[in-house]
Structure formats: structure tokens, C-alpha cells
């Protein structure tokens, strides 16, 4: 079977993840091992590669029990509580919080301070329990409402001033719809529409991949989208591929690929999430080549 294979040149790690992994690898090269508070990236294959090098993932309870050790804070960001625990336990923080996330945390904190005097509300459009969202909620002591979808717009007091921010990796078009619905509800409730502020806090590097992946998916007969099951960004981007190409398949590694997905002469596009390593995309391409000539 003859297949034409193209790896999307714009897929793979975003800047924040590249920066975090580089810092982790540099530290391990000098010191042999390192703790990471939570998975450094939502991709099992990359986690396994880094574990073999010496990166050990720990949770919050372990953070509270260790002392006098270096700990990496990943690109997703952490709430102030994590920094306090680290300080109390004399832990050396290797802070890899993405600059985009760090700026968003500061903006949420400042907006909250301004809204407190006018009894306002902070809304955050994002995935409940996601590491980045947990970090954002922590900036306001938990005093924020998480909006996962339009169903979560019920029960909000629209008579109060409202500011909304988005998790940096969310779908831009859906965020726009959410903001429009909030405006409509404020107007209907007779609330202070002039006090409503919707901040564009979705990462440009992430949002630019949405239209690009649609065009990439249109150019090929088959799309193989590579992403970890825990990647929120991956779920969103795969839906973009699927919306324009029904022969789109989401996998975590090459061994999941099935030969019946392909026909002789097919053009195959390989792409992935911002948490998908480039080496894994190359491995998938190699696996498809071997399968087609098997």
C-alpha cells in the first residue's frame, strides 16, 4: 500500500511546555533526579520518557511531606497555597509557570481586588479541576465561578458587576458564545452591562492552531491526531479535525493505528495537541510506513 504522509509542522509542544521540559532535563542532567508537582505535560508517552531520565511526579500530599528538596512547578501554574507549602518545607522551587499563565493569574488577582468593593463576580471559563484553573481560583481564594459550558450560566446573579477570563487553552469560538450569552442575561436582568468585562486570555499560539488544523485536515484523506487522553487542548483540536474530515482518528501512540483506516494512495496527515511531543509524531509516521509496507 502506497501512502503519502505529512507531519503537521505546527503541531507539538507549545512554548510553555518546551520551556518546562528543557528546564527539567537540564536540572536532571546536573543532579540526577527531580520532583514535579503534577504531570509536567498531559501526555503519557512523554511522562514515561522523562521518568526514565529521573523526573518523578508527586501530588500535593507528597509536597506537604517532603523537606529540603527541589520541586518543579509546571507550566500550568500553581495557586499561592503551593508556594506557601514549599516555603514552609524549605523546598527549592524550579518555577516553570508559563509566562502567559503567570500574566493571567495576575490579571485575575487584580480584577478581583477591583470587584470586591462593588460586590462583583469573577467567572473563569475552563475545565473544572484542571491544573491551570486550580491555579487561577487560588489567586482569589476560591471566590470565583467556573464556567464549563453554557449550562453553568444558570444561577448566576446578573445584577452584579461581572468579569470573565478564559483558561488559556480553551476554544476561542465557544468562549465568544459564552461571553455573548452572559451579555444577554445581564441585559435581561437589568444588570450593569457597562461593568461587564470579558478578557481575551486564550493563548495566541494555541488559538492560531484551530484554523490551521482545519485547513491541514482538509488537505488529507486521513488524519491521525496524536494526543494524551488527559489533554483538554487535544480534545478540542481533534474535534476541529473531525469537523472537516470524517476519516480523523485520535490515538495516544502508534500501536493503536489500524491498517483498515487507510486505502492505497491516501494522503495521511499526522498532527497533535500542544502537549504532544514532536518525537512521538515522528514515531507515529514511522509506524504507519511500516504498517503500510507490512
C-alpha positions, 0 to 999 in steps of 0.5 A: 500500500502506497501512502503519502504522509505529512507531519503537521509542522505546527503541531507539538509542544507549545512554548510553555511546555518546551520551556518546562521540559528543557528546564527539567532535563537540564536540572536532571542532567546536573543532579540526577533526579527531580520532583514535579508537582503534577504531570509536567505535560498531559501526555503519557508517552512523554511522562514515561520518557522523562521518568526514565531520565529521573523526573518523578511526579508527586501530588500535593500530599507528597509536597506537604511531606517532603523537606529540603528538596527541589520541586518543579512547578509546571507550566500550568501554574500553581495557586499561592497555597503551593508556594506557601507549602514549599516555603514552609518545607524549605523546598527549592522551587524550579518555577516553570509557570508559563509566562502567559499563565503567570500574566493571567493569574495576575490579571485575575488577582487584580480584577478581583481586588477591583470587584470586591468593593462593588460586590462583583463576580469573577467567572473563569471559563475552563475545565473544572479541576484542571491544573491551570484553573486550580491555579487561577481560583487560588489567586482569589481564594476560591471566590470565583465561578467556573464556567464549563459550558453554557449550562453553568450560566444558570444561577448566576446573579446578573445584577452584579458587576461581572468579569470573565477570563478564559483558561488559556487553552480553551476554544476561542469560538465557544468562549465568544458564545459564552461571553455573548450569552452572559451579555444577554442575561445581564441585559435581561436582568437589568444588570450593569452591562457597562461593568461587564468585562470579558478578557481575551486570555486564550493563548495566541499560539494555541488559538492560531492552531484551530484554523490551521488544523482545519485547513491541514485536515482538509488537505488529507484523506486521513488524519491521525491526531496524536494526543494524551487522553488527559489533554483538554487542548487535544480534545478540542483540536481533534474535534476541529479535525473531525469537523472537516474530515470524517476519516480523523482518528485520535490515538495516544501512540502508534500501536493503536493505528489500524491498517483498515483506516487507510486505502492505497494512495491516501494522503495521511496527515499526522498532527497533535495537541500542544502537549504532544511531543514532536518525537512521538509524531515522528514515531507515529509516521514511522509506524504507519510506513511500516504498517503500510509496507507490512 
